[in-house]
Amino acid sequence: MVYGLANAGARLLAGADRQPYDRIDWSWKNTKVRRLFLDHTLGIADVMVSLELERFTF
């Protein structure tokens, strides 16, 4: 399962970091994601999870 950041989430994160919320339509951007981008992003996430798991096995 893959999730994307939408407008409400972007606004919440900007508020938590006390950063200005730019009016980017995150929901629209999520519809433009293509297979190559998704494969790359999920591959990076797999590597990061593997590194974190290794860190806790020692």
C-alpha distance matrix in Angstrom:
0.0 3.8 6.8 10.3 13.7 15.8 19.5 19.8 17.7 19.7 22.9 22.1 21.5 24.6 26.6 25.6 26.8 29.8 29.0 29.8 27.1 27.4 26.9 24.0 22.0 18.5 17.0 19.0 17.9 14.2 15.4 17.2 14.5 15.2 14.0 16.3 15.1 11.4 12.6 14.9 12.7 10.2 13.6 15.1 12.5 13.1 16.8 16.8 15.3 17.8 20.6 20.0 20.0 23.2 24.7 24.7 26.1 29.5
3.8 0.0 3.8 6.8 10.4 12.8 16.6 17.2 15.0 16.6 20.0 19.5 18.7 21.6 23.9 23.1 24.0 26.9 25.8 26.5 23.8 23.9 23.5 20.5 18.7 15.1 14.0 15.9 14.5 10.9 12.6 14.2 11.4 12.7 12.2 14.1 12.3 8.9 11.0 12.7 10.1 8.6 12.3 13.3 11.0 12.7 16.0 15.7 15.0 17.8 20.1 19.6 20.4 23.4 24.6 24.9 26.7 29.8
6.8 3.8 0.0 3.8 6.9 9.3 13.0 13.5 11.3 13.1 16.3 15.9 15.3 18.2 20.4 19.9 21.0 23.6 22.6 23.2 20.3 20.7 20.2 17.5 15.7 12.1 11.2 13.7 12.6 9.2 11.6 13.6 11.5 13.8 14.2 16.0 13.5 10.7 13.5 14.6 11.4 10.9 14.7 14.8 12.5 14.9 17.8 16.8 16.3 19.7 21.4 20.5 21.7 24.8 25.5 25.8 28.0 31.0
10.3 6.8 3.8 0.0 3.8 6.3 10.0 11.3 9.3 10.2 13.7 14.0 13.4 15.7 18.2 18.3 19.1 21.4 19.9 20.1 17.2 17.2 16.6 13.8 12.1 8.4 8.1 10.6 9.1 6.2 9.4 11.2 9.6 12.6 14.0 15.5 12.5 10.7 14.1 14.6 11.4 12.2 15.8 15.4 13.7 16.7 19.1 18.0 18.2 21.6 22.8 22.1 23.9 26.7 27.1 27.8 30.2 32.9
13.7 10.4 6.9 3.8 0.0 3.8 6.9 8.2 5.9 6.5 10.0 10.5 10.0 12.1 14.6 15.0 15.8 17.9 16.4 16.5 13.5 13.8 13.6 11.1 10.0 6.4 7.3 10.3 9.0 7.5 11.1 12.7 11.8 15.3 17.1 18.2 14.8 13.7 17.1 16.9 13.6 14.9 18.3 17.2 15.6 18.9 20.9 19.2 19.7 23.3 24.0 23.0 25.1 28.0 27.8 28.5 31.3 33.8
15.8 12.8 9.3 6.3 3.8 0.0 3.8 5.7 5.5 6.2 8.7 10.1 10.8 12.3 14.4 15.6 16.8 18.2 16.6 16.0 12.5 12.7 11.5 9.5 7.6 4.7 4.8 8.4 8.5 7.6 10.6 12.8 13.0 16.7 19.0 20.4 17.3 16.3 19.9 20.0 17.0 18.3 21.7 20.9 19.3 22.6 24.7 23.0 23.4 27.0 27.8 26.6 28.7 31.7 31.5 32.0 34.9 37.4
19.5 16.6 13.0 10.0 6.9 3.8 0.0 3.8 5.5 5.2 6.2 8.6 10.0 10.6 12.3 14.4 15.6 16.2 14.7 13.4 9.7 10.0 8.6 7.6 6.3 5.2 6.2 9.3 10.1 10.4 13.0 15.0 15.8 19.6 22.2 23.5 20.2 19.7 23.3 23.2 20.1 21.7 25.0 23.9 22.4 25.9 27.7 25.8 26.4 30.0 30.5 29.2 31.5 34.4 33.9 34.5 37.5 39.8
19.8 17.2 13.5 11.3 8.2 5.7 3.8 0.0 3.8 5.5 5.2 6.2 8.7 10.0 10.7 12.4 14.5 15.2 14.5 13.7 10.5 12.0 11.1 11.0 10.0 8.9 9.3 12.8 13.6 13.3 16.0 18.3 18.7 22.4 24.7 26.0 22.7 21.7 25.2 25.1 21.8 22.9 26.3 25.0 23.1 26.4 28.3 26.1 26.3 30.0 30.5 28.8 30.9 34.0 33.3 33.5 36.6 38.9
17.7 15.0 11.3 9.3 5.9 5.5 5.5 3.8 0.0 3.8 5.4 5.0 6.1 8.5 9.8 10.5 12.4 14.0 13.4 13.5 10.7 12.4 12.5 11.8 11.3 9.0 10.1 13.6 13.4 12.7 15.9 17.9 17.6 21.1 23.1 24.1 20.7 19.5 22.8 22.4 18.9 20.0 23.3 21.7 19.7 23.0 24.8 22.4 22.7 26.4 26.8 25.0 27.3 30.3 29.5 29.8 32.9 35.2
19.7 16.6 13.1 10.2 6.5 6.2 5.2 5.5 3.8 0.0 3.8 5.5 5.2 6.1 8.6 9.9 10.8 12.0 10.5 10.4 7.5 8.9 9.6 8.9 9.5 7.5 10.0 12.8 12.1 12.4 15.8 17.1 17.0 20.7 22.9 23.5 19.9 19.5 22.8 21.9 18.6 20.3 23.3 21.4 20.0 23.6 25.0 22.6 23.4 27.1 27.1 25.6 28.3 30.9 30.0 30.8 34.0 36.0
22.9 20.0 16.3 13.7 10.0 8.7 6.2 5.2 5.4 3.8 0.0 3.8 5.6 5.2 6.2 8.7 10.1 10.3 9.4 8.7 5.9 8.4 9.1 9.9 10.8 10.1 12.2 15.0 15.0 15.5 18.6 20.1 20.4 24.2 26.5 27.2 23.6 23.2 26.6 25.7 22.4 24.1 27.0 25.1 23.5 27.1 28.4 25.8 26.6 30.3 30.1 28.4 31.0 33.7 32.6 33.1 36.5 38.4
22.1 19.5 15.9 14.0 10.5 10.1 8.6 6.2 5.0 5.5 3.8 0.0 3.8 5.5 5.2 6.2 8.8 9.7 10.1 10.7 8.9 11.9 12.9 13.5 14.1 12.7 14.4 17.6 17.4 17.3 20.6 22.2 22.0 25.6 27.6 28.3 24.6 23.8 26.9 26.1 22.5 23.7 26.7 24.6 22.6 26.0 27.4 24.5 24.8 28.6 28.4 26.3 28.8 31.7 30.3 30.5 34.0 35.8
21.5 18.7 15.3 13.4 10.0 10.8 10.0 8.7 6.1 5.2 5.6 3.8 0.0 3.8 5.4 5.1 6.3 8.4 8.4 10.0 8.7 11.5 13.4 13.4 14.6 12.7 15.0 18.0 16.9 16.9 20.5 21.6 21.0 24.4 26.2 26.4 22.7 22.1 24.9 23.7 20.1 21.6 24.2 21.8 20.0 23.6 24.5 21.5 22.3 25.9 25.4 23.5 26.3 28.9 27.4 28.0 31.5 33.1
24.6 21.6 18.2 15.7 12.1 12.3 10.6 10.0 8.5 6.1 5.2 5.5 3.8 0.0 3.8 5.5 5.3 5.9 4.9 6.2 5.6 8.8 11.3 12.0 14.0 13.0 15.9 18.3 17.3 18.1 21.5 22.3 22.1 25.7 27.8 27.8 24.0 24.0 26.9 25.4 22.0 24.0 26.5 23.9 22.6 26.3 26.9 24.0 25.2 28.7 27.9 26.2 29.3 31.6 30.0 30.8 34.4 35.8
26.6 23.9 20.4 18.2 14.6 14.4 12.3 10.7 9.8 8.6 6.2 5.2 5.4 3.8 0.0 3.8 5.4 4.8 6.1 7.4 7.5 11.2 13.4 14.8 16.5 15.7 18.2 20.9 20.4 21.0 24.3 25.5 25.4 29.0 31.0 31.2 27.5 27.2 30.1 28.7 25.2 26.9 29.4 26.9 25.3 28.8 29.5 26.4 27.2 30.8 30.0 27.9 30.8 33.3 31.5 31.9 35.6 37.0
25.6 23.1 19.9 18.3 15.0 15.6 14.4 12.4 10.5 9.9 8.7 6.2 5.1 5.5 3.8 0.0 3.8 5.5 7.7 10.3 10.6 14.1 16.5 17.3 18.9 17.5 19.8 22.8 21.8 21.9 25.5 26.6 26.0 29.4 31.0 31.1 27.3 26.8 29.4 27.9 24.3 25.7 28.0 25.3 23.4 26.8 27.4 24.0 24.7 28.2 27.2 24.9 27.8 30.2 28.2 28.5 32.2 33.5
26.8 24.0 21.0 19.1 15.8 16.8 15.6 14.5 12.4 10.8 10.1 8.8 6.3 5.3 5.4 3.8 0.0 3.8 5.3 8.8 10.1 13.2 16.2 16.9 19.1 17.8 20.7 23.2 21.7 22.3 25.9 26.5 25.8 29.0 30.7 30.3 26.6 26.4 28.9 27.0 23.6 25.4 27.4 24.4 23.0 26.5 26.6 23.3 24.5 27.8 26.4 24.5 27.7 29.8 27.6 28.4 32.1 33.1
29.8 26.9 23.6 21.4 17.9 18.2 16.2 15.2 14.0 12.0 10.3 9.7 8.4 5.9 4.8 5.5 3.8 0.0 3.8 6.7 9.0 12.3 15.4 16.9 19.4 18.7 21.7 24.0 23.0 23.9 27.4 28.0 27.7 31.2 33.2 32.9 29.1 29.2 31.8 29.9 26.7 28.7 30.7 27.7 26.5 30.1 30.2 27.0 28.2 31.6 30.2 28.3 31.5 33.5 31.3 32.1 35.8 36.8
29.0 25.8 22.6 19.9 16.4 16.6 14.7 14.5 13.4 10.5 9.4 10.1 8.4 4.9 6.1 7.7 5.3 3.8 0.0 3.8 6.4 9.1 12.5 13.9 16.8 16.3 19.6 21.5 20.3 21.7 25.0 25.3 25.2 28.7 30.9 30.4 26.6 27.1 29.9 27.9 24.8 27.2 29.2 26.3 25.5 29.2 29.3 26.3 27.9 31.3 29.9 28.4 31.8 33.7 31.8 32.9 36.5 37.5
29.8 26.5 23.2 20.1 16.5 16.0 13.4 13.7 13.5 10.4 8.7 10.7 10.0 6.2 7.4 10.3 8.8 6.7 3.8 0.0 3.8 6.2 9.5 11.6 14.6 15.0 18.3 19.8 19.0 20.9 23.9 24.2 24.7 28.3 30.9 30.6 26.9 27.5 30.6 28.8 25.9 28.4 30.6 28.0 27.3 31.1 31.4 28.7 30.4 33.7 32.6 31.3 34.6 36.6 34.9 36.1 39.6 40.8
27.1 23.8 20.3 17.2 13.5 12.5 9.7 10.5 10.7 7.5 5.9 8.9 8.7 5.6 7.5 10.6 10.1 9.0 6.4 3.8 0.0 3.8 6.4 8.4 11.1 11.6 14.7 16.3 15.8 17.6 20.6 21.1 21.8 25.5 28.2 28.3 24.6 25.1 28.4 27.0 24.0 26.4 29.0 26.7 25.9 29.7 30.4 27.9 29.3 32.8 32.1 30.8 33.9 36.2 34.8 35.9 39.3 40.8
27.4 23.9 20.7 17.2 13.8 12.7 10.0 12.0 12.4 8.9 8.4 11.9 11.5 8.8 11.2 14.1 13.2 12.3 9.1 6.2 3.8 0.0 3.8 5.7 9.1 10.3 13.6 14.4 13.8 16.3 18.9 19.0 20.1 23.7 26.7 26.7 23.2 24.1 27.5 26.1 23.5 26.2 28.7 26.6 26.2 30.0 30.7 28.5 30.3 33.6 33.1 32.2 35.2 37.4 36.3 37.6 40.9 42.4
26.9 23.5 20.2 16.6 13.6 11.5 8.6 11.1 12.5 9.6 9.1 12.9 13.4 11.3 13.4 16.5 16.2 15.4 12.5 9.5 6.4 3.8 0.0 3.8 6.4 8.8 11.4 11.9 12.2 14.9 16.9 17.3 19.1 22.7 25.9 26.4 23.1 23.9 27.5 26.5 24.0 26.6 29.4 27.7 27.2 30.9 32.0 30.1 31.6 35.0 34.8 34.0 36.9 39.2 38.3 39.5 42.7 44.5
24.0 20.5 17.5 13.8 11.1 9.5 7.6 11.0 11.8 8.9 9.9 13.5 13.4 12.0 14.8 17.3 16.9 16.9 13.9 11.6 8.4 5.7 3.8 0.0 3.8 5.7 8.8 8.8 8.5 11.4 13.5 13.7 15.3 18.9 22.2 22.6 19.4 20.3 23.9 23.0 20.7 23.3 26.1 24.6 24.3 28.0 29.2 27.5 29.1 32.4 32.4 31.8 34.6 36.9 36.4 37.7 40.7 42.6
22.0 18.7 15.7 12.1 10.0 7.6 6.3 10.0 11.3 9.5 10.8 14.1 14.6 14.0 16.5 18.9 19.1 19.4 16.8 14.6 11.1 9.1 6.4 3.8 0.0 3.8 5.5 5.5 6.6 9.0 10.6 11.6 13.6 17.2 20.6 21.6 18.6 19.1 22.8 22.6 20.3 22.6 25.6 24.6 24.1 27.6 29.2 27.8 29.0 32.4 32.8 32.2 34.7 37.2 36.9 38.0 40.9 43.1
18.5 15.1 12.1 8.4 6.4 4.7 5.2 8.9 9.0 7.5 10.1 12.7 12.7 13.0 15.7 17.5 17.8 18.7 16.3 15.0 11.6 10.3 8.8 5.7 3.8 0.0 3.8 5.4 5.0 6.3 9.0 10.2 11.2 15.0 18.0 19.1 15.9 15.9 19.7 19.4 16.9 19.0 22.1 21.2 20.4 23.9 25.6 24.2 25.3 28.7 29.2 28.6 31.0 33.5 33.4 34.4 37.2 39.5
17.0 14.0 11.2 8.1 7.3 4.8 6.2 9.3 10.1 10.0 12.2 14.4 15.0 15.9 18.2 19.8 20.7 21.7 19.6 18.3 14.7 13.6 11.4 8.8 5.5 3.8 0.0 3.8 5.4 5.3 6.9 9.4 10.8 14.4 17.3 19.1 16.3 15.9 19.7 20.2 17.7 19.3 22.7 22.3 21.3 24.4 26.7 25.5 26.2 29.5 30.5 29.8 31.8 34.6 34.8 35.6 38.2 40.7
19.0 15.9 13.7 10.6 10.3 8.4 9.3 12.8 13.6 12.8 15.0 17.6 18.0 18.3 20.9 22.8 23.2 24.0 21.5 19.8 16.3 14.4 11.9 8.8 5.5 5.4 3.8 0.0 3.8 5.4 5.4 7.0 9.6 13.0 16.4 18.1 15.7 15.8 19.6 20.1 18.3 20.2 23.4 23.2 22.8 25.8 27.9 27.1 28.1 31.2 32.2 31.9 34.0 36.6 36.9 38.0 40.4 42.9
17.9 14.5 12.6 9.1 9.0 8.5 10.1 13.6 13.4 12.1 15.0 17.4 16.9 17.3 20.4 21.8 21.7 23.0 20.3 19.0 15.8 13.8 12.2 8.5 6.6 5.0 5.4 3.8 0.0 3.8 5.4 5.3 7.1 10.7 14.1 15.2 12.4 13.0 16.8 16.8 15.1 17.4 20.3 19.9 19.8 23.0 24.8 24.1 25.4 28.4 29.2 29.2 31.4 33.7 34.0 35.4 37.8 40.2
14.2 10.9 9.2 6.2 7.5 7.6 10.4 13.3 12.7 12.4 15.5 17.3 16.9 18.1 21.0 21.9 22.3 23.9 21.7 20.9 17.6 16.3 14.9 11.4 9.0 6.3 5.3 5.4 3.8 0.0 3.8 5.4 5.7 9.3 12.1 13.9 11.2 10.8 14.6 15.2 13.3 14.9 18.1 18.2 17.6 20.5 22.7 22.2 23.0 26.0 27.3 27.1 29.0 31.6 32.1 33.2 35.5 38.1
15.4 12.6 11.6 9.4 11.1 10.6 13.0 16.0 15.9 15.8 18.6 20.6 20.5 21.5 24.3 25.5 25.9 27.4 25.0 23.9 20.6 18.9 16.9 13.5 10.6 9.0 6.9 5.4 5.4 3.8 0.0 3.8 5.7 8.4 11.5 13.9 12.1 11.8 15.4 16.7 15.4 16.7 19.9 20.5 20.2 22.7 25.1 25.0 25.7 28.5 30.0 30.1 31.7 34.3 35.1 36.1 38.2 40.9
17.2 14.2 13.6 11.2 12.7 12.8 15.0 18.3 17.9 17.1 20.1 22.2 21.6 22.3 25.5 26.6 26.5 28.0 25.3 24.2 21.1 19.0 17.3 13.7 11.6 10.2 9.4 7.0 5.3 5.4 3.8 0.0 3.8 6.3 10.0 11.6 10.0 10.8 14.2 15.0 14.3 16.3 18.9 19.5 19.9 22.4 24.4 24.5 25.8 28.3 29.6 30.1 31.9 34.1 35.0 36.4 38.4 40.9
14.5 11.4 11.5 9.6 11.8 13.0 15.8 18.7 17.6 17.0 20.4 22.0 21.0 22.1 25.4 26.0 25.8 27.7 25.2 24.7 21.8 20.1 19.1 15.3 13.6 11.2 10.8 9.6 7.1 5.7 5.7 3.8 0.0 3.8 7.0 8.5 6.5 7.0 10.4 11.3 10.7 12.5 15.1 15.8 16.3 18.6 20.7 21.0 22.2 24.6 26.0 26.6 28.3 30.5 31.5 33.0 34.9 37.4
15.2 12.7 13.8 12.6 15.3 16.7 19.6 22.4 21.1 20.7 24.2 25.6 24.4 25.7 29.0 29.4 29.0 31.2 28.7 28.3 25.5 23.7 22.7 18.9 17.2 15.0 14.4 13.0 10.7 9.3 8.4 6.3 3.8 0.0 3.8 5.7 5.6 6.3 8.8 10.3 10.9 12.3 14.3 15.8 16.7 18.4 20.4 21.5 22.6 24.5 26.2 27.3 28.7 30.6 32.0 33.6 35.1 37.7
14.0 12.2 14.2 14.0 17.1 19.0 22.2 24.7 23.1 22.9 26.5 27.6 26.2 27.8 31.0 31.0 30.7 33.2 30.9 30.9 28.2 26.7 25.9 22.2 20.6 18.0 17.3 16.4 14.1 12.1 11.5 10.0 7.0 3.8 0.0 3.8 5.5 5.1 6.0 8.6 9.9 10.4 12.0 14.2 15.2 16.3 18.4 19.9 20.9 22.4 24.4 25.7 26.8 28.5 30.3 31.9 33.0 35.7
16.3 14.1 16.0 15.5 18.2 20.4 23.5 26.0 24.1 23.5 27.2 28.3 26.4 27.8 31.2 31.1 30.3 32.9 30.4 30.6 28.3 26.7 26.4 22.6 21.6 19.1 19.1 18.1 15.2 13.9 13.9 11.6 8.5 5.7 3.8 0.0 3.8 5.4 5.2 6.2 8.6 10.0 10.6 12.4 14.3 15.4 16.8 18.5 20.1 21.3 22.9 24.6 25.9 27.3 29.0 30.9 32.1 34.4
15.1 12.3 13.5 12.5 14.8 17.3 20.2 22.7 20.7 19.9 23.6 24.6 22.7 24.0 27.5 27.3 26.6 29.1 26.6 26.9 24.6 23.2 23.1 19.4 18.6 15.9 16.3 15.7 12.4 11.2 12.1 10.0 6.5 5.6 5.5 3.8 0.0 3.8 5.5 5.2 6.1 8.6 9.9 10.7 12.4 14.3 15.6 16.7 18.4 20.1 21.4 22.7 24.5 26.0 27.3 29.3 30.8 33.1
11.4 8.9 10.7 10.7 13.7 16.3 19.7 21.7 19.5 19.5 23.2 23.8 22.1 24.0 27.2 26.8 26.4 29.2 27.1 27.5 25.1 24.1 23.9 20.3 19.1 15.9 15.9 15.8 13.0 10.8 11.8 10.8 7.0 6.3 5.1 5.4 3.8 0.0 3.8 5.4 5.1 6.0 8.4 9.9 10.5 12.2 14.3 15.3 16.4 18.3 20.0 21.1 22.4 24.3 25.8 27.4 28.8 31.4
12.6 11.0 13.5 14.1 17.1 19.9 23.3 25.2 22.8 22.8 26.6 26.9 24.9 26.9 30.1 29.4 28.9 31.8 29.9 30.6 28.4 27.5 27.5 23.9 22.8 19.7 19.7 19.6 16.8 14.6 15.4 14.2 10.4 8.8 6.0 5.2 5.5 3.8 0.0 3.8 5.6 5.3 6.0 8.6 9.9 10.5 12.4 14.3 15.4 16.5 18.5 20.1 21.1 22.6 24.5 26.2 27.3 29.8
14.9 12.7 14.6 14.6 16.9 20.0 23.2 25.1 22.4 21.9 25.7 26.1 23.7 25.4 28.7 27.9 27.0 29.9 27.9 28.8 27.0 26.1 26.5 23.0 22.6 19.4 20.2 20.1 16.8 15.2 16.7 15.0 11.3 10.3 8.6 6.2 5.2 5.4 3.8 0.0 3.8 5.5 5.1 6.3 8.7 9.9 10.8 12.4 14.4 15.5 16.8 18.6 20.1 21.3 22.9 25.0 26.3 28.4
12.7 10.1 11.4 11.4 13.6 17.0 20.1 21.8 18.9 18.6 22.4 22.5 20.1 22.0 25.2 24.3 23.6 26.7 24.8 25.9 24.0 23.5 24.0 20.7 20.3 16.9 17.7 18.3 15.1 13.3 15.4 14.3 10.7 10.9 9.9 8.6 6.1 5.1 5.6 3.8 0.0 3.8 5.4 5.2 6.3 8.7 10.1 10.7 12.4 14.4 15.5 16.7 18.5 20.2 21.3 23.2 24.9 27.1
10.2 8.6 10.9 12.2 14.9 18.3 21.7 22.9 20.0 20.3 24.1 23.7 21.6 24.0 26.9 25.7 25.4 28.7 27.2 28.4 26.4 26.2 26.6 23.3 22.6 19.0 19.3 20.2 17.4 14.9 16.7 16.3 12.5 12.3 10.4 10.0 8.6 6.0 5.3 5.5 3.8 0.0 3.8 5.4 5.0 6.2 8.7 9.8 10.5 12.3 14.3 15.3 16.4 18.4 20.0 21.5 22.8 25.5
13.6 12.3 14.7 15.8 18.3 21.7 25.0 26.3 23.3 23.3 27.0 26.7 24.2 26.5 29.4 28.0 27.4 30.7 29.2 30.6 29.0 28.7 29.4 26.1 25.6 22.1 22.7 23.4 20.3 18.1 19.9 18.9 15.1 14.3 12.0 10.6 9.9 8.4 6.0 5.1 5.4 3.8 0.0 3.8 5.4 5.1 6.4 8.7 10.0 10.7 12.5 14.4 15.5 16.7 18.6 20.6 21.5 23.9
15.1 13.3 14.8 15.4 17.2 20.9 23.9 25.0 21.7 21.4 25.1 24.6 21.8 23.9 26.9 25.3 24.4 27.7 26.3 28.0 26.7 26.6 27.7 24.6 24.6 21.2 22.3 23.2 19.9 18.2 20.5 19.5 15.8 15.8 14.2 12.4 10.7 9.9 8.6 6.3 5.2 5.4 3.8 0.0 3.8 5.4 5.2 6.2 8.7 9.9 10.7 12.4 14.3 15.5 16.7 19.0 20.4 22.4
12.5 11.0 12.5 13.7 15.6 19.3 22.4 23.1 19.7 20.0 23.5 22.6 20.0 22.6 25.3 23.4 23.0 26.5 25.5 27.3 25.9 26.2 27.2 24.3 24.1 20.4 21.3 22.8 19.8 17.6 20.2 19.9 16.3 16.7 15.2 14.3 12.4 10.5 9.9 8.7 6.3 5.0 5.4 3.8 0.0 3.8 5.4 5.1 6.1 8.5 9.9 10.6 12.3 14.2 15.4 17.0 18.7 21.1
13.1 12.7 14.9 16.7 18.9 22.6 25.9 26.4 23.0 23.6 27.1 26.0 23.6 26.3 28.8 26.8 26.5 30.1 29.2 31.1 29.7 30.0 30.9 28.0 27.6 23.9 24.4 25.8 23.0 20.5 22.7 22.4 18.6 18.4 16.3 15.4 14.3 12.2 10.5 9.9 8.7 6.2 5.1 5.4 3.8 0.0 3.8 5.5 5.2 6.2 8.7 10.0 10.6 12.3 14.3 15.8 16.8 19.5
16.8 16.0 17.8 19.1 20.9 24.7 27.7 28.3 24.8 25.0 28.4 27.4 24.5 26.9 29.5 27.4 26.6 30.2 29.3 31.4 30.4 30.7 32.0 29.2 29.2 25.6 26.7 27.9 24.8 22.7 25.1 24.4 20.7 20.4 18.4 16.8 15.6 14.3 12.4 10.8 10.1 8.7 6.4 5.2 5.4 3.8 0.0 3.8 5.5 5.1 6.2 8.7 9.9 10.6 12.4 14.7 15.6 17.7
16.8 15.7 16.8 18.0 19.2 23.0 25.8 26.1 22.4 22.6 25.8 24.5 21.5 24.0 26.4 24.0 23.3 27.0 26.3 28.7 27.9 28.5 30.1 27.5 27.8 24.2 25.5 27.1 24.1 22.2 25.0 24.5 21.0 21.5 19.9 18.5 16.7 15.3 14.3 12.4 10.7 9.8 8.7 6.2 5.1 5.5 3.8 0.0 3.8 5.4 5.1 6.3 8.7 9.9 10.7 12.8 14.7 16.6
15.3 15.0 16.3 18.2 19.7 23.4 26.4 26.3 22.7 23.4 26.6 24.8 22.3 25.2 27.2 24.7 24.5 28.2 27.9 30.4 29.3 30.3 31.6 29.1 29.0 25.3 26.2 28.1 25.4 23.0 25.7 25.8 22.2 22.6 20.9 20.1 18.4 16.4 15.4 14.4 12.4 10.5 10.0 8.7 6.1 5.2 5.5 3.8 0.0 3.8 5.4 5.1 6.2 8.6 9.9 11.0 12.7 15.3
17.8 17.8 19.7 21.6 23.3 27.0 30.0 30.0 26.4 27.1 30.3 28.6 25.9 28.7 30.8 28.2 27.8 31.6 31.3 33.7 32.8 33.6 35.0 32.4 32.4 28.7 29.5 31.2 28.4 26.0 28.5 28.3 24.6 24.5 22.4 21.3 20.1 18.3 16.5 15.5 14.4 12.3 10.7 9.9 8.5 6.2 5.1 5.4 3.8 0.0 3.8 5.5 5.1 6.2 8.6 10.2 10.8 13.3
20.6 20.1 21.4 22.8 24.0 27.8 30.5 30.5 26.8 27.1 30.1 28.4 25.4 27.9 30.0 27.2 26.4 30.2 29.9 32.6 32.1 33.1 34.8 32.4 32.8 29.2 30.5 32.2 29.2 27.3 30.0 29.6 26.0 26.2 24.4 22.9 21.4 20.0 18.5 16.8 15.5 14.3 12.5 10.7 9.9 8.7 6.2 5.1 5.4 3.8 0.0 3.8 5.5 5.1 6.2 9.0 10.2 11.8
20.0 19.6 20.5 22.1 23.0 26.6 29.2 28.8 25.0 25.6 28.4 26.3 23.5 26.2 27.9 24.9 24.5 28.3 28.4 31.3 30.8 32.2 34.0 31.8 32.2 28.6 29.8 31.9 29.2 27.1 30.1 30.1 26.6 27.3 25.7 24.6 22.7 21.1 20.1 18.6 16.7 15.3 14.4 12.4 10.6 10.0 8.7 6.3 5.1 5.5 3.8 0.0 3.8 5.4 5.1 6.7 9.0 11.0
20.0 20.4 21.7 23.9 25.1 28.7 31.5 30.9 27.3 28.3 31.0 28.8 26.3 29.3 30.8 27.8 27.7 31.5 31.8 34.6 33.9 35.2 36.9 34.6 34.7 31.0 31.8 34.0 31.4 29.0 31.7 31.9 28.3 28.7 26.8 25.9 24.5 22.4 21.1 20.1 18.5 16.4 15.5 14.3 12.3 10.6 9.9 8.7 6.2 5.1 5.5 3.8 0.0 3.8 5.4 5.4 6.5 9.5
23.2 23.4 24.8 26.7 28.0 31.7 34.4 34.0 30.3 30.9 33.7 31.7 28.9 31.6 33.3 30.2 29.8 33.5 33.7 36.6 36.2 37.4 39.2 36.9 37.2 33.5 34.6 36.6 33.7 31.6 34.3 34.1 30.5 30.6 28.5 27.3 26.0 24.3 22.6 21.3 20.2 18.4 16.7 15.5 14.2 12.3 10.6 9.9 8.6 6.2 5.1 5.4 3.8 0.0 3.8 5.4 5.3 7.2
24.7 24.6 25.5 27.1 27.8 31.5 33.9 33.3 29.5 30.0 32.6 30.3 27.4 30.0 31.5 28.2 27.6 31.3 31.8 34.9 34.8 36.3 38.3 36.4 36.9 33.4 34.8 36.9 34.0 32.1 35.1 35.0 31.5 32.0 30.3 29.0 27.3 25.8 24.5 22.9 21.3 20.0 18.6 16.7 15.4 14.3 12.4 10.7 9.9 8.6 6.2 5.1 5.4 3.8 0.0 3.8 5.7 6.3
24.7 24.9 25.8 27.8 28.5 32.0 34.5 33.5 29.8 30.8 33.1 30.5 28.0 30.8 31.9 28.5 28.4 32.1 32.9 36.1 35.9 37.6 39.5 37.7 38.0 34.4 35.6 38.0 35.4 33.2 36.1 36.4 33.0 33.6 31.9 30.9 29.3 27.4 26.2 25.0 23.2 21.5 20.6 19.0 17.0 15.8 14.7 12.8 11.0 10.2 9.0 6.7 5.4 5.4 3.8 0.0 3.8 5.6
26.1 26.7 28.0 30.2 31.3 34.9 37.5 36.6 32.9 34.0 36.5 34.0 31.5 34.4 35.6 32.2 32.1 35.8 36.5 39.6 39.3 40.9 42.7 40.7 40.9 37.2 38.2 40.4 37.8 35.5 38.2 38.4 34.9 35.1 33.0 32.1 30.8 28.8 27.3 26.3 24.9 22.8 21.5 20.4 18.7 16.8 15.6 14.7 12.7 10.8 10.2 9.0 6.5 5.3 5.7 3.8 0.0 3.8
29.5 29.8 31.0 32.9 33.8 37.4 39.8 38.9 35.2 36.0 38.4 35.8 33.1 35.8 37.0 33.5 33.1 36.8 37.5 40.8 40.8 42.4 44.5 42.6 43.1 39.5 40.7 42.9 40.2 38.1 40.9 40.9 37.4 37.7 35.7 34.4 33.1 31.4 29.8 28.4 27.1 25.5 23.9 22.4 21.1 19.5 17.7 16.6 15.3 13.3 11.8 11.0 9.5 7.2 6.3 5.6 3.8 0.0
